[in-house]
Amino acid sequence: NQFLTSLQNRINDNEVFSTNVNYFIKKDLIQTSTFQFGFNFQINKQWMLRGEYGVSASQRFLLTGLQYRFGISK
């Protein structure tokens, strides 16, 4: 215990862990609303296709996905 206490005091005294970090983040919404629509299409019991499209004044996005479900036998 004396060794650990001495080691802890030496680490605390060299100020390695006393660095101060000051930062500031300003975050504003570019657009308050978007128009989005999407779909899910089940091809069969294992496969499903998904898509989504969004539009706003400053950006557009397209999201797609393919889903596979592993079969569990009864």
C-alpha positions, 0 to 999 in steps of 0.5 A: 500500500505504501508503494501504491500511495507513493506511486499515485503521489508521484503521478499526481505531482507531475501534472500529466492528468491535469491538462485543461481542455476548453472547447465550444461547439455552436450547432444550428439547424440548417433546415427546420423541416424536410420532406421524406418518403420511403418504402419496404418491399418484402420479396419473400420470407427471407429478403426485404428491400427498403428505401427512403428519399428525403428533400429539403431546400439545402440537401437531398438524400437517398437511403437504401437497404437489403435485409435478410432474415435467417430462417428458424425452423419450427 
